[in-house]
Amino acid sequence: MIFGLTRQYAWTAVPLTGFCIGWFLDCKETERMTMFRDKSALYGRTLKEGEKPSWP
């Protein structure tokens, strides 16, 4: 036991930390990809006034 941390803590903290980092990176990738919304050559189209993008 170092600084009050036990093996049980490590078995919980390590996967939880990995999940949080993955979630953060996924959100950042979604933000980055928003600049390409509805602009693909295959699926792109002109949006009508006030129409929402095809994906968030």
mmCIF entry with sequence, helices, sheets and N, C-alpha, C, O atoms, coordinates in Angstrom:
data_MODEL
# 
_entry.id   MODEL 
# 
_entity.id                         1 
_entity.type                       polymer 
_entity.pdbx_number_of_molecules   1 
# 
_entity_poly.entity_id                      1 
_entity_poly.type                           'polypeptide(L)' 
_entity_poly.nstd_linkage                   no 
_entity_poly.nstd_monomer                   no 
_entity_poly.pdbx_seq_one_letter_code       MIFGLTRQYAWTAVPLTGFCIGWFLDCKETERMTMFRDKSALYGRTLKEGEKPSWP 
_entity_poly.pdbx_seq_one_letter_code_can   MIFGLTRQYAWTAVPLTGFCIGWFLDCKETERMTMFRDKSALYGRTLKEGEKPSWP 
_entity_poly.pdbx_strand_id                 A 
# 
loop_
_entity_poly_seq.entity_id 
_entity_poly_seq.num 
_entity_poly_seq.mon_id 
_entity_poly_seq.hetero 
1 1  MET n 
1 2  ILE n 
1 3  PHE n 
1 4  GLY n 
1 5  LEU n 
1 6  THR n 
1 7  ARG n 
1 8  GLN n 
1 9  TYR n 
1 10 ALA n 
1 11 TRP n 
1 12 THR n 
1 13 ALA n 
1 14 VAL n 
1 15 PRO n 
1 16 LEU n 
1 17 THR n 
1 18 GLY n 
1 19 PHE n 
1 20 CYS n 
1 21 ILE n 
1 22 GLY n 
1 23 TRP n 
1 24 PHE n 
1 25 LEU n 
1 26 ASP n 
1 27 CYS n 
1 28 LYS n 
1 29 GLU n 
1 30 THR n 
1 31 GLU n 
1 32 ARG n 
1 33 MET n 
1 34 THR n 
1 35 MET n 
1 36 PHE n 
1 37 ARG n 
1 38 ASP n 
1 39 LYS n 
1 40 SER n 
1 41 ALA n 
1 42 LEU n 
1 43 TYR n 
1 44 GLY n 
1 45 ARG n 
1 46 THR n 
1 47 LEU n 
1 48 LYS n 
1 49 GLU n 
1 50 GLY n 
1 51 GLU n 
1 52 LYS n 
1 53 PRO n 
1 54 SER n 
1 55 TRP n 
1 56 PRO n 
# 
_struct_asym.id          A 
_struct_asym.entity_id   1 
# 
loop_
_struct_conf.conf_type_id 
_struct_conf.id 
_struct_conf.pdbx_PDB_helix_id 
_struct_conf.beg_label_comp_id 
_struct_conf.beg_label_asym_id 
_struct_conf.beg_label_seq_id 
_struct_conf.pdbx_beg_PDB_ins_code 
_struct_conf.end_label_comp_id 
_struct_conf.end_label_asym_id 
_struct_conf.end_label_seq_id 
_struct_conf.pdbx_end_PDB_ins_code 
_struct_conf.beg_auth_comp_id 
_struct_conf.beg_auth_asym_id 
_struct_conf.beg_auth_seq_id 
_struct_conf.end_auth_comp_id 
_struct_conf.end_auth_asym_id 
_struct_conf.end_auth_seq_id 
_struct_conf.pdbx_PDB_helix_class 
_struct_conf.details 
_struct_conf.pdbx_PDB_helix_length 
HELX_P HELX_P1 AA1 ARG A 7  ? MET A 33 ? ARG A 7  MET A 33 1 ? 27 
HELX_P HELX_P2 AA2 THR A 34 ? PHE A 36 ? THR A 34 PHE A 36 5 ? 3  
# 
_struct_conf_type.id          HELX_P 
_struct_conf_type.criteria    ? 
_struct_conf_type.reference   ? 
# 
loop_
_atom_site.group_PDB 
_atom_site.id 
_atom_site.type_symbol 
_atom_site.label_atom_id 
_atom_site.label_alt_id 
_atom_site.label_comp_id 
_atom_site.label_asym_id 
_atom_site.label_entity_id 
_atom_site.label_seq_id 
_atom_site.pdbx_PDB_ins_code 
_atom_site.Cartn_x 
_atom_site.Cartn_y 
_atom_site.Cartn_z 
_atom_site.occupancy 
_atom_site.B_iso_or_equiv 
_atom_site.pdbx_formal_charge 
_atom_site.auth_seq_id 
_atom_site.auth_comp_id 
_atom_site.auth_asym_id 
_atom_site.auth_atom_id 
_atom_site.pdbx_PDB_model_num 
ATOM 1   N N  . MET A 1 1  ? 0.852   -1.176 0.000   1.00 0.00 ? 1  MET A N  1 
ATOM 2   C CA . MET A 1 1  ? 0.000   0.000  0.000   1.00 0.00 ? 1  MET A CA 1 
ATOM 3   C C  . MET A 1 1  ? 0.901   1.243  0.000   1.00 0.00 ? 1  MET A C  1 
ATOM 4   O O  . MET A 1 1  ? 1.670   1.475  0.933   1.00 0.00 ? 1  MET A O  1 
ATOM 5   N N  . ILE A 1 2  ? 0.782   2.017  -1.055  1.00 0.00 ? 2  ILE A N  1 
ATOM 6   C CA . ILE A 1 2  ? 1.577   3.241  -1.180  1.00 0.00 ? 2  ILE A CA 1 
ATOM 7   C C  . ILE A 1 2  ? 0.604   4.422  -1.177  1.00 0.00 ? 2  ILE A C  1 
ATOM 8   O O  . ILE A 1 2  ? -0.313  4.480  -1.997  1.00 0.00 ? 2  ILE A O  1 
ATOM 9   N N  . PHE A 1 3  ? 0.808   5.343  -0.268  1.00 0.00 ? 3  PHE A N  1 
ATOM 10  C CA . PHE A 1 3  ? -0.039  6.540  -0.154  1.00 0.00 ? 3  PHE A CA 1 
ATOM 11  C C  . PHE A 1 3  ? -1.506  6.182  0.029   1.00 0.00 ? 3  PHE A C  1 
ATOM 12  O O  . PHE A 1 3  ? -2.377  6.942  -0.394  1.00 0.00 ? 3  PHE A O  1 
ATOM 13  N N  . GLY A 1 4  ? -1.794  5.070  0.634   1.00 0.00 ? 4  GLY A N  1 
ATOM 14  C CA . GLY A 1 4  ? -3.168  4.661  0.896   1.00 0.00 ? 4  GLY A CA 1 
ATOM 15  C C  . GLY A 1 4  ? -3.875  4.052  -0.301  1.00 0.00 ? 4  GLY A C  1 
ATOM 16  O O  . GLY A 1 4  ? -5.083  3.821  -0.241  1.00 0.00 ? 4  GLY A O  1 
ATOM 17  N N  . LEU A 1 5  ? -3.158  3.784  -1.389  1.00 0.00 ? 5  LEU A N  1 
ATOM 18  C CA . LEU A 1 5  ? -3.764  3.187  -2.578  1.00 0.00 ? 5  LEU A CA 1 
ATOM 19  C C  . LEU A 1 5  ? -3.608  1.673  -2.516  1.00 0.00 ? 5  LEU A C  1 
ATOM 20  O O  . LEU A 1 5  ? -2.507  1.172  -2.288  1.00 0.00 ? 5  LEU A O  1 
ATOM 21  N N  . THR A 1 6  ? -4.677  0.959  -2.712  1.00 0.00 ? 6  THR A N  1 
ATOM 22  C CA . THR A 1 6  ? -4.657  -0.493 -2.657  1.00 0.00 ? 6  THR A CA 1 
ATOM 23  C C  . THR A 1 6  ? -4.846  -1.073 -4.055  1.00 0.00 ? 6  THR A C  1 
ATOM 24  O O  . THR A 1 6  ? -5.100  -0.339 -5.010  1.00 0.00 ? 6  THR A O  1 
ATOM 25  N N  . ARG A 1 7  ? -4.720  -2.395 -4.167  1.00 0.00 ? 7  ARG A N  1 
ATOM 26  C CA . ARG A 1 7  ? -4.936  -3.057 -5.451  1.00 0.00 ? 7  ARG A CA 1 
ATOM 27  C C  . ARG A 1 7  ? -6.381  -2.877 -5.923  1.00 0.00 ? 7  ARG A C  1 
ATOM 28  O O  . ARG A 1 7  ? -6.631  -2.744 -7.121  1.00 0.00 ? 7  ARG A O  1 
ATOM 29  N N  . GLN A 1 8  ? -7.310  -2.873 -5.005  1.00 0.00 ? 8  GLN A N  1 
ATOM 30  C CA . GLN A 1 8  ? -8.722  -2.699 -5.382  1.00 0.00 ? 8  GLN A CA 1 
ATOM 31  C C  . GLN A 1 8  ? -8.925  -1.327 -6.028  1.00 0.00 ? 8  GLN A C  1 
ATOM 32  O O  . GLN A 1 8  ? -9.687  -1.197 -6.986  1.00 0.00 ? 8  GLN A O  1 
ATOM 33  N N  . TYR A 1 9  ? -8.257  -0.325 -5.513  1.00 0.00 ? 9  TYR A N  1 
ATOM 34  C CA . TYR A 1 9  ? -8.349  1.007  -6.091  1.00 0.00 ? 9  TYR A CA 1 
ATOM 35  C C  . TYR A 1 9  ? -7.790  1.006  -7.512  1.00 0.00 ? 9  TYR A C  1 
ATOM 36  O O  . TYR A 1 9  ? -8.382  1.596  -8.415  1.00 0.00 ? 9  TYR A O  1 
ATOM 37  N N  . ALA A 1 10 ? -6.655  0.345  -7.707  1.00 0.00 ? 10 ALA A N  1 
ATOM 38  C CA . ALA A 1 10 ? -6.031  0.306  -9.031  1.00 0.00 ? 10 ALA A CA 1 
ATOM 39  C C  . ALA A 1 10 ? -6.928  -0.418 -10.027 1.00 0.00 ? 10 ALA A C  1 
ATOM 40  O O  . ALA A 1 10 ? -7.023  0.005  -11.179 1.00 0.00 ? 10 ALA A O  1 
ATOM 41  N N  . TRP A 1 11 ? -7.591  -1.502 -9.613  1.00 0.00 ? 11 TRP A N  1 
ATOM 42  C CA . TRP A 1 11 ? -8.466  -2.248 -10.515 1.00 0.00 ? 11 TRP A CA 1 
ATOM 43  C C  . TRP A 1 11 ? -9.681  -1.415 -10.934 1.00 0.00 ? 11 TRP A C  1 
ATOM 44  O O  . TRP A 1 11 ? -10.307 -1.716 -11.950 1.00 0.00 ? 11 TRP A O  1 
ATOM 45  N N  . THR A 1 12 ? -10.014 -0.405 -10.193 1.00 0.00 ? 12 THR A N  1 
ATOM 46  C CA . THR A 1 12 ? -11.128 0.474  -10.551 1.00 0.00 ? 12 THR A CA 1 
ATOM 47  C C  . THR A 1 12 ? -10.643 1.730  -11.278 1.00 0.00 ? 12 THR A C  1 
ATOM 48  O O  . THR A 1 12 ? -11.232 2.145  -12.275 1.00 0.00 ? 12 THR A O  1 
ATOM 49  N N  . ALA A 1 13 ? -9.581  2.319  -10.777 1.00 0.00 ? 13 ALA A N  1 
ATOM 50  C CA . ALA A 1 13 ? -9.127  3.607  -11.297 1.00 0.00 ? 13 ALA A CA 1 
ATOM 51  C C  . ALA A 1 13 ? -8.534  3.504  -12.700 1.00 0.00 ? 13 ALA A C  1 
ATOM 52  O O  . ALA A 1 13 ? -8.781  4.375  -13.533 1.00 0.00 ? 13 ALA A O  1 
ATOM 53  N N  . VAL A 1 14 ? -7.765  2.467  -12.973 1.00 0.00 ? 14 VAL A N  1 
ATOM 54  C CA . VAL A 1 14 ? -7.099  2.355  -14.269 1.00 0.00 ? 14 VAL A CA 1 
ATOM 55  C C  . VAL A 1 14 ? -8.106  2.224  -15.414 1.00 0.00 ? 14 VAL A C  1 
ATOM 56  O O  . VAL A 1 14 ? -8.013  2.985  -16.377 1.00 0.00 ? 14 VAL A O  1 
ATOM 57  N N  . PRO A 1 15 ? -9.076  1.282  -15.352 1.00 0.00 ? 15 PRO A N  1 
ATOM 58  C CA . PRO A 1 15 ? -10.050 1.218  -16.457 1.00 0.00 ? 15 PRO A CA 1 
ATOM 59  C C  . PRO A 1 15 ? -10.927 2.471  -16.551 1.00 0.00 ? 15 PRO A C  1 
ATOM 60  O O  . PRO A 1 15 ? -11.273 2.908  -17.649 1.00 0.00 ? 15 PRO A O  1 
ATOM 61  N N  . LEU A 1 16 ? -11.279 3.037  -15.415 1.00 0.00 ? 16 LEU A N  1 
ATOM 62  C CA . LEU A 1 16 ? -12.109 4.243  -15.431 1.00 0.00 ? 16 LEU A CA 1 
ATOM 63  C C  . LEU A 1 16 ? -11.361 5.409  -16.070 1.00 0.00 ? 16 LEU A C  1 
ATOM 64  O O  . LEU A 1 16 ? -11.947 6.188  -16.822 1.00 0.00 ? 16 LEU A O  1 
ATOM 65  N N  . THR A 1 17 ? -10.080 5.530  -15.776 1.00 0.00 ? 17 THR A N  1 
ATOM 66  C CA . THR A 1 17 ? -9.266  6.580  -16.383 1.00 0.00 ? 17 THR A CA 1 
ATOM 67  C C  . THR A 1 17 ? -9.174  6.381  -17.898 1.00 0.00 ? 17 THR A C  1 
ATOM 68  O O  . THR A 1 17 ? -9.276  7.339  -18.665 1.00 0.00 ? 17 THR A O  1 
ATOM 69  N N  . GLY A 1 18 ? -8.980  5.129  -18.320 1.00 0.00 ? 18 GLY A N  1 
ATOM 70  C CA . GLY A 1 18 ? -8.927  4.836  -19.757 1.00 0.00 ? 18 GLY A CA 1 
ATOM 71  C C  . GLY A 1 18 ? -10.226 5.179  -20.451 1.00 0.00 ? 18 GLY A C  1 
ATOM 72  O O  . GLY A 1 18 ? -10.218 5.709  -21.562 1.00 0.00 ? 18 GLY A O  1 
ATOM 73  N N  . PHE A 1 19 ? -11.348 4.880  -19.804 1.00 0.00 ? 19 PHE A N  1 
ATOM 74  C CA . PHE A 1 19 ? -12.652 5.211  -20.376 1.00 0.00 ? 19 PHE A CA 1 
ATOM 75  C C  . PHE A 1 19 ? -12.806 6.720  -20.531 1.00 0.00 ? 19 PHE A C  1 
ATOM 76  O O  . PHE A 1 19 ? -13.273 7.196  -21.566 1.00 0.00 ? 19 PHE A O  1 
ATOM 77  N N  . CYS A 1 20 ? -12.415 7.467  -19.511 1.00 0.00 ? 20 CYS A N  1 
ATOM 78  C CA . CYS A 1 20 ? -12.558 8.931  -19.554 1.00 0.00 ? 20 CYS A CA 1 
ATOM 79  C C  . CYS A 1 20 ? -11.681 9.549  -20.641 1.00 0.00 ? 20 CYS A C  1 
ATOM 80  O O  . CYS A 1 20 ? -12.113 10.465 -21.341 1.00 0.00 ? 20 CYS A O  1 
ATOM 81  N N  . ILE A 1 21 ? -10.468 9.059  -20.784 1.00 0.00 ? 21 ILE A N  1 
ATOM 82  C CA . ILE A 1 21 ? -9.585  9.573  -21.838 1.00 0.00 ? 21 ILE A CA 1 
ATOM 83  C C  . ILE A 1 21 ? -10.163 9.252  -23.211 1.00 0.00 ? 21 ILE A C  1 
ATOM 84  O O  . ILE A 1 21 ? -10.141 10.101 -24.102 1.00 0.00 ? 21 ILE A O  1 
ATOM 85  N N  . GLY A 1 22 ? -10.679 8.037  -23.394 1.00 0.00 ? 22 GLY A N  1 
ATOM 86  C CA . GLY A 1 22 ? -11.283 7.658  -24.669 1.00 0.00 ? 22 GLY A CA 1 
ATOM 87  C C  . GLY A 1 22 ? -12.510 8.493  -24.991 1.00 0.00 ? 22 GLY A C  1 
ATOM 88  O O  . GLY A 1 22 ? -12.705 8.901  -26.136 1.00 0.00 ? 22 GLY A O  1 
ATOM 89  N N  . TRP A 1 23 ? -13.340 8.748  -23.983 1.00 0.00 ? 23 TRP A N  1 
ATOM 90  C CA . TRP A 1 23 ? -14.542 9.570  -24.183 1.00 0.00 ? 23 TRP A CA 1 
ATOM 91  C C  . TRP A 1 23 ? -14.150 10.986 -24.596 1.00 0.00 ? 23 TRP A C  1 
ATOM 92  O O  . TRP A 1 23 ? -14.761 11.565 -25.494 1.00 0.00 ? 23 TRP A O  1 
ATOM 93  N N  . PHE A 1 24 ? -13.125 11.547 -23.936 1.00 0.00 ? 24 PHE A N  1 
ATOM 94  C CA . PHE A 1 24 ? -12.663 12.895 -24.263 1.00 0.00 ? 24 PHE A CA 1 
ATOM 95  C C  . PHE A 1 24 ? -12.154 12.961 -25.704 1.00 0.00 ? 24 PHE A C  1 
ATOM 96  O O  . PHE A 1 24 ? -12.492 13.885 -26.444 1.00 0.00 ? 24 PHE A O  1 
ATOM 97  N N  . LEU A 1 25 ? -11.341 11.980 -26.098 1.00 0.00 ? 25 LEU A N  1 
ATOM 98  C CA . LEU A 1 25 ? -10.805 11.975 -27.458 1.00 0.00 ? 25 LEU A CA 1 
ATOM 99  C C  . LEU A 1 25 ? -11.911 11.791 -28.498 1.00 0.00 ? 25 LEU A C  1 
ATOM 100 O O  . LEU A 1 25 ? -11.845 12.371 -29.581 1.00 0.00 ? 25 LEU A O  1 
ATOM 101 N N  . ASP A 1 26 ? -12.921 10.992 -28.176 1.00 0.00 ? 26 ASP A N  1 
ATOM 102 C CA . ASP A 1 26 ? -14.042 10.800 -29.091 1.00 0.00 ? 26 ASP A CA 1 
ATOM 103 C C  . ASP A 1 26 ? -14.821 12.104 -29.277 1.00 0.00 ? 26 ASP A C  1 
ATOM 104 O O  . ASP A 1 26 ? -15.230 12.431 -30.391 1.00 0.00 ? 26 ASP A O  1 
ATOM 105 N N  . CYS A 1 27 ? -15.021 12.836 -28.200 1.00 0.00 ? 27 CYS A N  1 
ATOM 106 C CA . CYS A 1 27 ? -15.716 14.133 -28.296 1.00 0.00 ? 27 CYS A CA 1 
ATOM 107 C C  . CYS A 1 27 ? -14.912 15.125 -29.136 1.00 0.00 ? 27 CYS A C  1 
ATOM 108 O O  . CYS A 1 27 ? -15.481 15.863 -29.940 1.00 0.00 ? 27 CYS A O  1 
ATOM 109 N N  . LYS A 1 28 ? -13.606 15.142 -28.954 1.00 0.00 ? 28 LYS A N  1 
ATOM 110 C CA . LYS A 1 28 ? -12.762 16.044 -29.738 1.00 0.00 ? 28 LYS A CA 1 
ATOM 111 C C  . LYS A 1 28 ? -12.779 15.665 -31.222 1.00 0.00 ? 28 LYS A C  1 
ATOM 112 O O  . LYS A 1 28 ? -12.771 16.543 -32.085 1.00 0.00 ? 28 LYS A O  1 
ATOM 113 N N  . GLU A 1 29 ? -12.801 14.369 -31.520 1.00 0.00 ? 29 GLU A N  1 
ATOM 114 C CA . GLU A 1 29 ? -12.857 13.931 -32.916 1.00 0.00 ? 29 GLU A CA 1 
ATOM 115 C C  . GLU A 1 29 ? -14.189 14.329 -33.549 1.00 0.00 ? 29 GLU A C  1 
ATOM 116 O O  . GLU A 1 29 ? -14.223 14.726 -34.714 1.00 0.00 ? 29 GLU A O  1 
ATOM 117 N N  . THR A 1 30 ? -15.280 14.228 -32.799 1.00 0.00 ? 30 THR A N  1 
ATOM 118 C CA . THR A 1 30 ? -16.589 14.645 -33.304 1.00 0.00 ? 30 THR A CA 1 
ATOM 119 C C  . THR A 1 30 ? -16.594 16.143 -33.591 1.00 0.00 ? 30 THR A C  1 
ATOM 120 O O  . THR A 1 30 ? -17.116 16.584 -34.615 1.00 0.00 ? 30 THR A O  1 
ATOM 121 N N  . GLU A 1 31 ? -16.009 16.924 -32.680 1.00 0.00 ? 31 GLU A N  1 
ATOM 122 C CA . GLU A 1 31 ? -15.913 18.369 -32.906 1.00 0.00 ? 31 GLU A CA 1 
ATOM 123 C C  . GLU A 1 31 ? -15.119 18.675 -34.177 1.00 0.00 ? 31 GLU A C  1 
ATOM 124 O O  . GLU A 1 31 ? -15.494 19.549 -34.958 1.00 0.00 ? 31 GLU A O  1 
ATOM 125 N N  . ARG A 1 32 ? -14.031 17.952 -34.373 1.00 0.00 ? 32 ARG A N  1 
ATOM 126 C CA . ARG A 1 32 ? -13.184 18.183 -35.543 1.00 0.00 ? 32 ARG A CA 1 
ATOM 127 C C  . ARG A 1 32 ? -13.909 17.829 -36.835 1.00 0.00 ? 32 ARG A C  1 
ATOM 128 O O  . ARG A 1 32 ? -13.750 18.511 -37.847 1.00 0.00 ? 32 ARG A O  1 
ATOM 129 N N  . MET A 1 33 ? -14.702 16.768 -36.801 1.00 0.00 ? 33 MET A N  1 
ATOM 130 C CA . MET A 1 33 ? -15.378 16.314 -38.007 1.00 0.00 ? 33 MET A CA 1 
ATOM 131 C C  . MET A 1 33 ? -16.608 17.158 -38.361 1.00 0.00 ? 33 MET A C  1 
ATOM 132 O O  . MET A 1 33 ? -17.144 17.010 -39.459 1.00 0.00 ? 33 MET A O  1 
ATOM 133 N N  . THR A 1 34 ? -17.067 18.031 -37.470 1.00 0.00 ? 34 THR A N  1 
ATOM 134 C CA . THR A 1 34 ? -18.242 18.851 -37.772 1.00 0.00 ? 34 THR A CA 1 
ATOM 135 C C  . THR A 1 34 ? -17.999 19.799 -38.941 1.00 0.00 ? 34 THR A C  1 
ATOM 136 O O  . THR A 1 34 ? -18.951 20.236 -39.587 1.00 0.00 ? 34 THR A O  1 
ATOM 137 N N  . MET A 1 35 ? -16.746 20.122 -39.220 1.00 0.00 ? 35 MET A N  1 
ATOM 138 C CA . MET A 1 35 ? -16.488 21.030 -40.346 1.00 0.00 ? 35 MET A CA 1 
ATOM 139 C C  . MET A 1 35 ? -16.751 20.346 -41.689 1.00 0.00 ? 35 MET A C  1 
ATOM 140 O O  . MET A 1 35 ? -16.802 21.015 -42.721 1.00 0.00 ? 35 MET A O  1 
ATOM 141 N N  . PHE A 1 36 ? -16.918 19.030 -41.686 1.00 0.00 ? 36 PHE A N  1 
ATOM 142 C CA . PHE A 1 36 ? -17.171 18.295 -42.924 1.00 0.00 ? 36 PHE A CA 1 
ATOM 143 C C  . PHE A 1 36 ? -18.636 17.876 -43.081 1.00 0.00 ? 36 PHE A C  1 
ATOM 144 O O  . PHE A 1 36 ? -18.956 17.116 -43.995 1.00 0.00 ? 36 PHE A O  1 
ATOM 145 N N  . ARG A 1 37 ? -19.526 18.353 -42.215 1.00 0.00 ? 37 ARG A N  1 
ATOM 146 C CA . ARG A 1 37 ? -20.939 17.980 -42.283 1.00 0.00 ? 37 ARG A CA 1 
ATOM 147 C C  . ARG A 1 37 ? -21.530 18.317 -43.638 1.00 0.00 ? 37 ARG A C  1 
ATOM 148 O O  . ARG A 1 37 ? -21.332 19.412 -44.166 1.00 0.00 ? 37 ARG A O  1 
ATOM 149 N N  . ASP A 1 38 ? -22.257 17.362 -44.191 1.00 0.00 ? 38 ASP A N  1 
ATOM 150 C CA . ASP A 1 38 ? -23.018 17.547 -45.425 1.00 0.00 ? 38 ASP A CA 1 
ATOM 151 C C  . ASP A 1 38 ? -22.167 18.095 -46.579 1.00 0.00 ? 38 ASP A C  1 
ATOM 152 O O  . ASP A 1 38 ? -22.691 18.789 -47.450 1.00 0.00 ? 38 ASP A O  1 
ATOM 153 N N  . LYS A 1 39 ? -20.889 17.796 -46.594 1.00 0.00 ? 39 LYS A N  1 
ATOM 154 C CA . LYS A 1 39 ? -20.027 18.295 -47.661 1.00 0.00 ? 39 LYS A CA 1 
ATOM 155 C C  . LYS A 1 39 ? -19.410 17.170 -48.480 1.00 0.00 ? 39 LYS A C  1 
ATOM 156 O O  . LYS A 1 39 ? -18.593 17.437 -49.362 1.00 0.00 ? 39 LYS A O  1 
ATOM 157 N N  . SER A 1 40 ? -19.777 15.927 -48.215 1.00 0.00 ? 40 SER A N  1 
ATOM 158 C CA . SER A 1 40 ? -19.169 14.834 -48.961 1.00 0.00 ? 40 SER A CA 1 
ATOM 159 C C  . SER A 1 40 ? -19.715 14.810 -50.382 1.00 0.00 ? 40 SER A C  1 
ATOM 160 O O  . SER A 1 40 ? -20.835 15.255 -50.631 1.00 0.00 ? 40 SER A O  1 
ATOM 161 N N  . ALA A 1 41 ? -18.932 14.296 -51.297 1.00 0.00 ? 41 ALA A N  1 
ATOM 162 C CA . ALA A 1 41 ? -19.353 14.232 -52.693 1.00 0.00 ? 41 ALA A CA 1 
ATOM 163 C C  . ALA A 1 41 ? -20.506 13.248 -52.873 1.00 0.00 ? 41 ALA A C  1 
ATOM 164 O O  . ALA A 1 41 ? -21.343 13.431 -53.757 1.00 0.00 ? 41 ALA A O  1 
ATOM 165 N N  . LEU A 1 42 ? -20.555 12.215 -52.048 1.00 0.00 ? 42 LEU A N  1 
ATOM 166 C CA . LEU A 1 42 ? -21.595 11.206 -52.185 1.00 0.00 ? 42 LEU A CA 1 
ATOM 167 C C  . LEU A 1 42 ? -22.896 11.616 -51.494 1.00 0.00 ? 42 LEU A C  1 
ATOM 168 O O  . LEU A 1 42 ? -23.977 11.456 -52.061 1.00 0.00 ? 42 LEU A O  1 
ATOM 169 N N  . TYR A 1 43 ? -22.794 12.144 -50.273 1.00 0.00 ? 43 TYR A N  1 
ATOM 170 C CA . TYR A 1 43 ? -23.996 12.446 -49.486 1.00 0.00 ? 43 TYR A CA 1 
ATOM 171 C C  . TYR A 1 43 ? -24.265 13.936 -49.323 1.00 0.00 ? 43 TYR A C  1 
ATOM 172 O O  . TYR A 1 43 ? -25.279 14.308 -48.732 1.00 0.00 ? 43 TYR A O  1 
ATOM 173 N N  . GLY A 1 44 ? -23.400 14.785 -49.822 1.00 0.00 ? 44 GLY A N  1 
ATOM 174 C CA . GLY A 1 44 ? -23.550 16.216 -49.610 1.00 0.00 ? 44 GLY A CA 1 
ATOM 175 C C  . GLY A 1 44 ? -24.768 16.793 -50.313 1.00 0.00 ? 44 GLY A C  1 
ATOM 176 O O  . GLY A 1 44 ? -25.176 16.327 -51.377 1.00 0.00 ? 44 GLY A O  1 
ATOM 177 N N  . ARG A 1 45 ? -25.323 17.794 -49.706 1.00 0.00 ? 45 ARG A N  1 
ATOM 178 C CA . ARG A 1 45 ? -26.461 18.489 -50.297 1.00 0.00 ? 45 ARG A CA 1 
ATOM 179 C C  . ARG A 1 45 ? -26.537 19.884 -49.701 1.00 0.00 ? 45 ARG A C  1 
ATOM 180 O O  . ARG A 1 45 ? -25.906 20.167 -48.682 1.00 0.00 ? 45 ARG A O  1 
ATOM 181 N N  . THR A 1 46 ? -27.296 20.737 -50.326 1.00 0.00 ? 46 THR A N  1 
ATOM 182 C CA . THR A 1 46 ? -27.495 22.081 -49.815 1.00 0.00 ? 46 THR A CA 1 
ATOM 183 C C  . THR A 1 46 ? -28.636 22.052 -48.819 1.00 0.00 ? 46 THR A C  1 
ATOM 184 O O  . THR A 1 46 ? -29.719 21.549 -49.117 1.00 0.00 ? 46 THR A O  1 
ATOM 185 N N  . LEU A 1 47 ? -28.393 22.588 -47.644 1.00 0.00 ? 47 LEU A N  1 
ATOM 186 C CA . LEU A 1 47 ? -29.426 22.602 -46.606 1.00 0.00 ? 47 LEU A CA 1 
ATOM 187 C C  . LEU A 1 47 ? -30.382 23.764 -46.841 1.00 0.00 ? 47 LEU A C  1 
ATOM 188 O O  . LEU A 1 47 ? -29.980 24.841 -47.282 1.00 0.00 ? 47 LEU A O  1 
ATOM 189 N N  . LYS A 1 48 ? -31.650 23.527 -46.539 1.00 0.00 ? 48 LYS A N  1 
ATOM 190 C CA . LYS A 1 48 ? -32.642 24.597 -46.629 1.00 0.00 ? 48 LYS A CA 1 
ATOM 191 C C  . LYS A 1 48 ? -32.466 25.534 -45.448 1.00 0.00 ? 48 LYS A C  1 
ATOM 192 O O  . LYS A 1 48 ? -31.801 25.200 -44.467 1.00 0.00 ? 48 LYS A O  1 
ATOM 193 N N  . GLU A 1 49 ? -33.059 26.691 -45.550 1.00 0.00 ? 49 GLU A N  1 
ATOM 194 C CA . GLU A 1 49 ? -32.970 27.689 -44.484 1.00 0.00 ? 49 GLU A CA 1 
ATOM 195 C C  . GLU A 1 49 ? -33.545 27.131 -43.185 1.00 0.00 ? 49 GLU A C  1 
ATOM 196 O O  . GLU A 1 49 ? -34.699 26.705 -43.147 1.00 0.00 ? 49 GLU A O  1 
ATOM 197 N N  . GLY A 1 50 ? -32.735 27.134 -42.113 1.00 0.00 ? 50 GLY A N  1 
ATOM 198 C CA . GLY A 1 50 ? -33.197 26.674 -40.808 1.00 0.00 ? 50 GLY A CA 1 
ATOM 199 C C  . GLY A 1 50 ? -33.154 25.166 -40.619 1.00 0.00 ? 50 GLY A C  1 
ATOM 200 O O  . GLY A 1 50 ? -33.523 24.679 -39.550 1.00 0.00 ? 50 GLY A O  1 
ATOM 201 N N  . GLU A 1 51 ? -32.715 24.411 -41.621 1.00 0.00 ? 51 GLU A N  1 
ATOM 202 C CA . GLU A 1 51 ? -32.658 22.960 -41.508 1.00 0.00 ? 51 GLU A CA 1 
ATOM 203 C C  . GLU A 1 51 ? -31.416 22.542 -40.711 1.00 0.00 ? 51 GLU A C  1 
ATOM 204 O O  . GLU A 1 51 ? -30.337 23.113 -40.877 1.00 0.00 ? 51 GLU A O  1 
ATOM 205 N N  . LYS A 1 52 ? -31.586 21.544 -39.851 1.00 0.00 ? 52 LYS A N  1 
ATOM 206 C CA . LYS A 1 52 ? -30.497 21.066 -39.036 1.00 0.00 ? 52 LYS A CA 1 
ATOM 207 C C  . LYS A 1 52 ? -29.554 20.191 -39.875 1.00 0.00 ? 52 LYS A C  1 
ATOM 208 O O  . LYS A 1 52 ? -29.975 19.619 -40.880 1.00 0.00 ? 52 LYS A O  1 
ATOM 209 N N  . PRO A 1 53 ? -28.281 20.084 -39.467 1.00 0.00 ? 53 PRO A N  1 
ATOM 210 C CA . PRO A 1 53 ? -27.355 19.193 -40.164 1.00 0.00 ? 53 PRO A CA 1 
ATOM 211 C C  . PRO A 1 53 ? -27.820 17.737 -40.053 1.00 0.00 ? 53 PRO A C  1 
ATOM 212 O O  . PRO A 1 53 ? -28.630 17.404 -39.188 1.00 0.00 ? 53 PRO A O  1 
ATOM 213 N N  . SER A 1 54 ? -27.306 16.877 -40.927 1.00 0.00 ? 54 SER A N  1 
ATOM 214 C CA . SER A 1 54 ? -27.759 15.501 -40.947 1.00 0.00 ? 54 SER A CA 1 
ATOM 215 C C  . SER A 1 54 ? -27.287 14.716 -39.733 1.00 0.00 ? 54 SER A C  1 
ATOM 216 O O  . SER A 1 54 ? -27.885 13.690 -39.410 1.00 0.00 ? 54 SER A O  1 
ATOM 217 N N  . TRP A 1 55 ? -26.255 15.151 -39.059 1.00 0.00 ? 55 TRP A N  1 
ATOM 218 C CA . TRP A 1 55 ? -25.793 14.493 -37.831 1.00 0.00 ? 55 TRP A CA 1 
ATOM 219 C C  . TRP A 1 55 ? -25.227 15.541 -36.889 1.00 0.00 ? 55 TRP A C  1 
ATOM 220 O O  . TRP A 1 55 ? -24.816 16.619 -37.318 1.00 0.00 ? 55 TRP A O  1 
ATOM 221 N N  . PRO A 1 56 ? -25.210 15.213 -35.589 1.00 0.00 ? 56 PRO A N  1 
ATOM 222 C CA . PRO A 1 56 ? -24.787 16.221 -34.599 1.00 0.00 ? 56 PRO A CA 1 
ATOM 223 C C  . PRO A 1 56 ? -23.379 16.472 -34.701 1.00 0.00 ? 56 PRO A C  1 
ATOM 224 O O  . PRO A 1 56 ? -22.842 17.288 -33.953 1.00 0.00 ? 56 PRO A O  1 
# 
